[in-house]
Each structure stands twice: as C-alpha cells, then as structure tokens.
Amino acid sequence: MLDIAEELHRWVEQGREFAVATVVATNGSAPRQPGAALAVDSDGTAIGSVSGGCVEGAVYELCQQALQTGEPVLERFGYSDEDAFAVGLTCGGVIDILVQPVRTSAPAAAGDGGFAGERADGTAATLAAGLAAAASGEAAAVARVIQGPAGLLGRALLVRADGSHTGTLGGHPALDRTAVEETRALLDAGRTTSLEIGTGFAPGEEAESHEDAERSGSRCGRPVVLLVESSVPAPRMIVFGAIDFAAALVRVGKFLNYHVTVCDARPVFATRTRFPDADEIVVDWPHRYLDAQQLDSRAVLCVLTHDAKFDVPLLERALKLPVAYVGAMGSRRTHLDRRQRLRDVGLTELELNRLRSPIGLDLGARTPEETALSIAAEIVANRRGGTGTPLTGAHTPIHHDTGRPMGRIGSVA
C-alpha cells in the first residue's frame, strides 16, 4: 500500500472513499512482492498494480465490493491448470491479497449512505496517518492483521522511527506492545514482510492466566500474522565527477527512485544547467564531501572522476563504508594502477575486492546512456542477487529474494 502512498494521500486529502488491495504473501513466481497495491475509488478510478495484469480485473471487482460492504477480505489467487487464462496467475505463482475499504471522513449516520456494516475502529484514520507519513518521506511502518481471530482482519498500527505509534490491532493490549516492538525493528531495517506473533500454546489451548497470556506472543488466544510495510527515505546515489556519463547516470538513478547527488570540485562543470535532474549538486572535493555524509547500507557510490588525485582519497574512504555499492570508471589499466595506489595507502584485499571496477556490466555500451544503463544494471544485480547473465536458456530463478531493504517497497525495481 505504501508504494502508492503519494497518490492515496491525495485521495485522502480530497475526501475520496476508496478500497486498497495489497499483496500480503506470495509463493512461486509471483510478479509483485508483498506491499504492492491496487486502489479503486468510489468513482471507479484505479491506481497501482498487484500482479502486472494477471488478476487485476478480479481484484478491481473485489475493491468495488469492499466499497459496498465496508468489510475487508483476504483472497488467494493462483495458477489454474484447467484454464491458464482464467482468473489466476499464468506465471504459476500464488498471491494472497488483502482488500480493505478506507473511509477517512466522519462516519455517516444510518441511512445517509454509509457503508453497510462499517467498522468504527479507527483503522481508516490509522491508515490515513500512515499514508501521510510515507508521502512526506518520514520513516514509518504500517502493520496490518492479515490472519488471526475473527474481527481483527485489517486492523492497523502505525509505528514511527522513535517508537511512537497510532492505532490498535484490537486484541489484548500486550499484542499492540509486541507488534510495535517487532514493527519498529523491521522499520529500522527498512523491510516489508509478514510477521507471525504466536501464542506459545497448542492449537485450541488458551492461556490459563493473565500472566500466561503476557508471556505468550499474540496474547489473544490465537496466532496473529501481520503484514508490516516499511517506508523509509529514498536511498542515496552519489555520482562523483560532473561529466557527460554522469548526466545520463543521474537520469537513470532518478528513474530507479534514488535521491541523486552530483559532486565535483570543479564549479564550471557542477552546474544545474548540466544536471537539471539531480536532487543535489555539490561543489567540493569528493573525499571531503564524503567525509561529511552519513550513509546507510542502501547507498550507492559511483566514481566517474577517472583522475587519481580525486579517485584515490575518495575510494580510500568509500571502501571502508558499509554502503551497498562502490563502483569506479576507468580502463583495465587504470583499474590495476588504482588498486595498487589503494594498497599503498593501506587498504586490505578484502576492502579492495568490494570495488566494482571497471564499473558496470558488459553490455557493449558506447554512449553515455548505454554506459549509465550498464552501471544501473550492475547496481540492481548487486542489490537483488542477480548474476547479470541472460535469462534465455537459464534455469536460475527470475526473482531473487535477498532480503535487502530498498526504501519504499515497489519504488525501486
């Protein structure tokens, strides 16, 4: 749901009623991952996607039904051997989808057009707050019940980075406390995933005392499964070297939803005119700028300066940082010379082996745009655990689950 937070937040501000369908679990070759969402408003307008087209029509109808009933529903879609082109996933995967109506205006009085059986549990307000936080770029996570005791489906908690929270899952108060703790841990890692809070009792067995309930997981008699969606600020891409190749890489980086900074010590090259798509343009020595940054494990550093006086002090620092990717442009001869210079300043072989150089995958690239594509392809392969080899004739998985956080789910392909 948070992958379309900006659009849904605008709907909330406009007072539009809508239902949102969210992928909560997948199995096999499912086209979209947990957190992907499709929303339909009361006028029939649709945004987002849950399957890349396989089951969009059926999910659209479920959203319209949810708008009528006011009740959430959990639906499973899978491959049909009898008719691969019937409602189902022709790719062979299985997806579970939670469809949930969201009404952010005050509940209407009986007979005034309100939802039949509408739940006045504050869930819509919690979801609206979560959408606002994600749309503004605030680090926040929304946890929703996708399995558990009757009446809890769709109940939501919003958890912020400081541990404060809004909403309730509706079970024992200890359920909320446990969910907040677990959700905050996933938010810290930037992860979107499902989470089971177990009871610690055998099926059908209930806690005999309040103390037993406190020691159990869900504290409401049955295991509760949550979908936790984390939204964190966009990952950073820093491009060092204000050259033509950098301009193309900036455009690709923005397409992949990175926050892109261009840094160069030469003011005549590091200009807004040359890099209109960059989020930031910094005139400074690359190593000095890098020293002043606080980067997380999602950041990527692309060194295109191709000049030892810039490259060596910059890479000496970059290869010691816990970032996702460090790549440097240059010929193979330049690469060998640069590695030796980095050894001379004290870098270990382990640190040197983190360097992707010459930067990019072998696509036969010639132009700045083609080179930017090869660099982006290597970044994606590194992030997702891909090999960079053609899928044609291969027997490796199409989708790799590396468990690495990458910001708002669905923003970076």
VENNOR-V415952 format. One record per residue. RES is the residue in one small letter. BURIAL is 1 if it has 16 or more other C-alpha atoms within 10 Angstrom, else 0. Layout:
res & burial
RES & BURIAL
RES & BURIAL
This chain:
res & burial
m & 1
l & 1
d & 1
i & 1
a & 1
e & 1
e & 0
l & 1
h & 1
r & 0
w & 1
v & 1
e & 0
q & 0
g & 0
r & 1
e & 1
f & 1
a & 1
v & 1
a & 1
t & 1
v & 1
v & 1
a & 1
t & 1
n & 0
g & 0
s & 1
a & 1
p & 1
r & 1
q & 1
p & 1
g & 1
a & 1
a & 1
l & 1
a & 1
v & 1
d & 1
s & 0
d & 0
g & 0
t & 0
a & 1
i & 0
g & 1
s & 1
v & 1
s & 1
g & 0
g & 0
c & 1
v & 1
e & 1
g & 0
a & 0
v & 1
y & 1
e & 0
l & 1
c & 1
q & 1
q & 1
a & 1
l & 1
q & 1
t & 0
g & 1
e & 1
p & 1
v & 1
l & 1
e & 0
r & 0
f & 1
g & 1
y & 1
s & 0
d & 0
e & 0
d & 0
a & 0
f & 0
a & 0
v & 1
g & 1
l & 1
t & 1
c & 0
g & 1
g & 1
v & 1
i & 1
d & 1
i & 1
l & 1
v & 1
q & 1
p & 1
v & 1
r & 1
t & 1
s & 0
a & 0
p & 0
a & 0
a & 0
a & 0
g & 0
d & 0
g & 0
g & 1
f & 1
a & 0
g & 0
e & 1
r & 0
a & 0
d & 0
g & 0
t & 1
a & 1
a & 1
t & 1
l & 1
a & 1
a & 1
g & 1
l & 1
a & 1
a & 1
a & 1
a & 1
s & 0
g & 0
e & 0
a & 1
a & 1
a & 1
v & 1
a & 1
r & 1
v & 1
i & 1
q & 1
g & 1
p & 1
a & 0
g & 0
l & 1
l & 1
g & 1
r & 1
a & 1
l & 1
l & 1
v & 1
r & 1
a & 1
d & 0
g & 0
s & 0
h & 1
t & 1
g & 1
t & 1
l & 1
g & 1
g & 1
h & 0
p & 0
a & 1
l & 1
d & 1
r & 0
t & 1
a & 1
v & 1
e & 0
e & 1
t & 1
r & 1
a & 0
l & 1
l & 1
d & 1
a & 1
g & 1
r & 1
t & 1
t & 1
s & 1
l & 1
e & 1
i & 1
g & 1
t & 1
g & 1
f & 1
a & 0
p & 0
g & 0
e & 0
e & 1
a & 1
e & 0
s & 0
h & 0
e & 0
d & 0
a & 1
e & 1
r & 0
s & 1
g & 1
s & 1
r & 1
c & 1
g & 1
r & 1
p & 1
v & 1
v & 1
l & 1
l & 1
v & 1
e & 1
s & 1
s & 1
v & 1
p & 1
a & 1
p & 1
r & 1
m & 1
i & 1
v & 1
f & 1
g & 1
a & 1
i & 1
d & 0
f & 1
a & 1
a & 1
a & 1
l & 1
v & 1
r & 1
v & 1
g & 1
k & 1
f & 0
l & 1
n & 1
y & 1
h & 1
v & 1
t & 1
v & 1
c & 1
d & 1
a & 1
r & 0
p & 0
v & 0
f & 1
a & 1
t & 1
r & 0
t & 0
r & 1
f & 1
p & 0
d & 1
a & 1
d & 0
e & 0
i & 1
v & 1
v & 1
d & 0
w & 1
p & 1
h & 1
r & 0
y & 1
l & 1
d & 0
a & 0
q & 0
q & 0
l & 0
d & 0
s & 1
r & 1
a & 1
v & 1
l & 1
c & 1
v & 1
l & 1
t & 1
h & 1
d & 0
a & 0
k & 0
f & 1
d & 1
v & 1
p & 1
l & 1
l & 1
e & 1
r & 0
a & 1
l & 1
k & 0
l & 1
p & 0
v & 1
a & 1
y & 1
v & 1
g & 1
a & 1
m & 1
g & 1
s & 0
r & 0
r & 0
t & 1
h & 1
l & 0
d & 0
r & 1
r & 1
q & 0
r & 1
l & 1
r & 0
d & 0
v & 0
g & 0
l & 1
t & 0
e & 0
l & 0
e & 1
l & 1
n & 0
r & 0
l & 1
r & 1
s & 1
p & 1
i & 1
g & 1
l & 1
d & 0
l & 0
g & 0
a & 0
r & 0
t & 0
p & 1
e & 1
e & 1
t & 1
a & 1
l & 1
s & 1
i & 1
a & 1
a & 1
e & 1
i & 1
v & 1
a & 1
n & 0
r & 1
r & 1
g & 0
g & 1
t & 0
g & 0
t & 0
p & 0
l & 0
t & 0
g & 0
a & 0
h & 0
t & 0
p & 0
i & 0
h & 0
h & 0
d & 0
t & 0
g & 0
r & 1
p & 1
m & 1
g & 1
r & 1
i & 1
g & 1
s & 1
v & 1
a & 0
